[in-house]
Amino acid sequence: MLKAALRDLQWRWKRFVIAMVGVSLVFAMGLIMTGLTASFSIETNRTLESIGAERWAVASDASGPFSSSSLISASSASDSGGSPVMVLRETIKDGSKIRDVIMMGVEPGKLGSPDSSRGADLASPGQVVVDGSLPGADVGDTINIGGKNFHVVGETSGQSLFAGIPLVFVSLEDAQAIAVLGQPLATTLLFDHIPTFVPRELKVLTNADVKSDVVRPLTAARSSIGFVRLLLWLVAAIVIGSVLYLQALERTRDFAVFKATGTSTAAIGAGLALQAVMLSLAAAVLAAILATVLAPLFPLRIEIPASAYLMLPVITVVVGLLACSIALRRTARVDPALAFGG
């Protein structure tokens, strides 16, 4: 029966190729959806790692350093050994387009100050280090943030939050001038150690706490993407099931002959399952290639984890076998007497 299944694949190869291409597109989109969901966590981990803080201190009524703007005294840093930072949501006008950015006011050379992958590091007021994902802001350019002009001296790589909003770094002095008219205030304190003392009006957060707070607003988006991914798997199962079911209808007389000569239903089903597995695995290989090619074309940075590529063949085989059950039910009902019909 397995040999007969392979011969049938050879005989109907055009149909299987068309089905494989269609299924592979569906699987590729599912893989991209997986990468899109994973990108939210990956970008947050990468950004927090680049900042390099061990602990964060924010106002006791703030949920986190990037989702709240509750002000604290910058002088608290000297009492607890932290580095004051001011985090602000700002926009940059690029021609007719408005770009959202997360501006971090830091003390140049201290914890939180960026390490530029291109150009120079932040050194003095009036300078800004931008992320490479921010369009229209190259090293040497002048950009306006919060009504103040800044000279772009450096560029970081991969520092963004909230699904692609880039971070830009200015001096704490400049951030205070923009937000609080130069008052000695901040929104968070960074520590490269576990602090033994912080003022009563502050609370200490770990990187895990900060990450949870950053990805919290994206919960609905992640759930929606997950639902779309399930629908894509369902579409793939329907396509595979339809192809195999049509094949089972066309081969009804063949199955009747097999049964009349003593071939078991299980053996016939194994042949159909082999076809489903081969179709699914071929589609998985093509889907991995398509996803790798299509991912860079999306406006949002999509990072497909290696585990998703490893799980894809398993998922596709499971989907193929579930879809094959539709054809198996048809096969089980074939009457061997049809082999002797006119």
N, C-alpha and C positions, 0 to 999 in steps of 0.2 A: 504493500500500500504506500509506503514512503517513496518508493521508486515511481509509482504511478502519480503521486502528488508532485514530484519534481518534474515529471514529463508534462503534467498539466500546466505547471508554471511556464515551461518552455513553450508550450502550444499557445498559451494566452499571455505571452510576455508583454504585449503592448498594453493590455488592460492593467496588468500589475504595475507596469512602469508609471502609467498615468495615476493610478491609485497611490503608488509610493510617493510621487512628487507632491500630490495633494496632501497626503498625511504628513509628509516631512515639513511642509509649510506650517501646518497646524502645530506639530511638535516644536518647530523652531520658535513660533510665537509663544508657546508655553514655556520654552526655555528662556526666552527674553523676559517674559513676565516674572519668572523665578529670579533672574538676574536683577530685574528692576526692584523687586522687593528686598533682595539681599543688599542692594546698593545703599539703601537707607542706613542700614547698620554698618556697612563697611566704611562709608564716608565719615560717619560719626566716630568710629574707632580710629580711623586714620587721622582725623583732625585733632581729636583729644590727645592722641599719642604725639602729634607734632607740637602741640602746646606744651606738653611735658609736665603738667601739674600732677602731684600725688593726691592732693585734696583741694577742695574749693570751699570758700566760706561766703555765704550770701546772707541777706537780711532774713530774719526768722520767719517773715511772712511771704518770702519769695519761694517760688517752686523750683527755680533753677537759674543759673547765670545767663542762659540764652533765651529763656522764655519770659523773664521778669526783668523789670528795670528799677527795682527798689534801690534807693540810694543808701550808701553807708559811708561812714567817715573814712577817708583815706589814711588818716592818722592811726586807725586801728591796725594798720599793717606793721608799724614800728613796735606796737605793743605785743603782737602775736608772731612776728617774724615772717609775715606774708608779703606778697607783692600786689599792690593795688592795680586793678584793671577796670576799665569802664567799657561795657558792652552796649552798643547802640545799633538799632536798625535804621539804616539810611538808604538813600537812593542816589544814583549817579545818572545824569542825563547824557546819553550818547546819541547826538543828533536828535532825531524825533523819538527815540526809544528811551525808556526809563529802566535802569537796571537796579534791582534790589541787592543790597550788600549788608553784611554784618560787620560793623566797624568795631575794632578792638583797640582801645586806647591803653597802651602799655608803657612801661618805663624802658627805654632803649637799653639793651644789654642785659636786662634782668629776666626773670622767669616770665614766660609768655611772649617775649620778644621773638619775632620769627627768624628762622634761618633761611635766607633766600637761596633758592636753587639757581637763580639767575640775577645778575646785578649785585647791588650792595645791600647790606643789612640796614635796618632802621637805626639812625644815629642821632637825629635831632628833630625838633619841631619843624613843621612845614614839609616833612617828608612822609611818604606813604609806601608801604609794601603791599602789593596786590596779589591775588591768586591768578594763576595763568588762565583760569576759566572765565575771567572777566574780560569781555571783548572791549576793544577800543581804549585799552589802558596798557600801553607798552612802556618799557623802561625808557625814561627820558621825557615822557609825556607829562602834561599838567592836567589834573582832573579836579573837579569841584565837588566837595562832599560837605553837606550841611552849610553851604554858603561860604566855604573857605577853600581856597585853592591849595592843592598839594602837588609836590613834585614826585613823580614815581621813580623811586631809586632801586627797587628790587621786585622780584617776583617769586612767589612760592608755587608749589605744585600740589594739587589735590586737597586743598584746605577749603572745605565747604560744609554747610549744614542745611538741614531742612530741604532735602532733595535738590541740591545744586546751588544754593545761595552762597556765593563766594565770600570769604573773609578778607577784609582789608585791615592793615595795621597802621595806626598812627601813634604819635606820642601821647601819653596820658594828658600832658598839658594841653594839647590840641583838642582832645576829646572833651576835656573839662570846659574849654573855652566855647565849644560848640553847644554842649548840652546844659551846662550849669553856670555859664558866665564866669568860668574860671575858679569856681569854688573848689576846695580840696575834698572832693567827693569821688566815690567809685561805686561800682555795682557788685563787685566780687573781689575776693582776695585769693591769690594762688599760693599754694605751698608745695615745696618739693619734698616735704616730709609730713608726718602725721603731727599736727600741732597739739601741744600740751595745754595751750590756753587760747581761748578766743573770747571776746566780749560777750556778755549775756545776750545782747540783741542780735547776735549772729548764730548761724547754724552751719555745720560742716558737712559737705557732701563728698562722696567718693566719685571716681570716674564712672562707675556703674550707675550711680544715682543721676549724674549729669546726662549720661547716655539715655537712660529711661525717660528723662524729662524732654530731651531733644526729639526722640522718636515718637513721643506720645501724641503730638498733633497729627502724625502721619498714620495713626491707627486705622482710621476709616479708609484712607487710600490703600493701605496694605491689605485690608479685608476685601476691598473691591477688586484689587488686582488678583487676590487669591481666588475669588469667585469666578472671575473671567478665566483664570487658568483651569479651573475645574470644567468650565463650559468647553474650553478648547479640547481637553481630554475626551469629553463626551462626543464632540464633533468627530474627533479622530476615530473613536470606537464605532460611531455610526458609519463612517466611510469604509473602514475595514470590514465591518459586519455586512454592509450592503454588497461589497465586492464578493465576499465569500458566499453570501446567500444567493446571489445571482448565479454564481458558479455551481452551487448545490442544485439549483433548479435546472440548470443546463445538463448536469451530470446525473439526473435522477435515474435514467436507464442504466448508466454505468454502475451506480451504487446498487441497483437492484440485481444486476449480474453478479457483482461481488458478493452480495448476501446469498444469492442462490447457489454460489459455488463454495459457500462455507466461510466467507470472510466475516468476521464479527463487526458489529457496529462500532466497538471501541477502536478497532484497527482503522476503519474508515475515518473515524473522528480524529485519530492520530495524524492521518494524512492532512486533513484540513487544518489541524493545529500547527503542523509543520509549516504549511503555507502562511498561516497567520503570523507565526514567529519570524519567518524569513522576511515577510513584508514589513513587519514592525521593526526588525533590526536594521534592514536596509534604509527605512525611513528615518530611523534614529541617527544613523551615520550621516545621512544627507542633512538632517535637521541640525546637527551639531555644526556642520560646515556653514549652513545658511545663517544660523544664529550668530556665529563668529563674524560673518561678513556684514550682517544687518545691524548688529548692536551699535557700531560706531556711527551709524547714520541717524540715530535717534538724538533729539536735542538734549535729553537728559543723559548723563553719564551712566551707562549700564555695565555693571561688573558681574559677570556670570561666574559664580564660584566653581571650583574644580569638582566639588561634591555633586553639583547639579549635572555636570557632564557624566559623572560616574553613575548617577541614579537614573539617567535618561534611558539606557537600554532596559533596565529593570522595569521602569514604568511603562515603556512602550510594549514590552512583552506581555505584561499584565493586561494592558488595554487591548492588545491583539487577541489574547486568549479569551477575555470577556466578550469581545466582539464575535469571536469564533463560535461562542455558544449559540448564537442565533442560527448559524448554518448547521450546527450539530443537532439541534432540535428537528430541523427539516430532514436531516439524514436519518435520524432514528425512526422517523415515520415512513420511510420508504419501504414498500411492500416488495419482497423478492419475486412475487408473481408477475410484476411488471416486466421482468426479464423475458417472459414468454409471451408477452402481448404482441399485437400486430403492429 
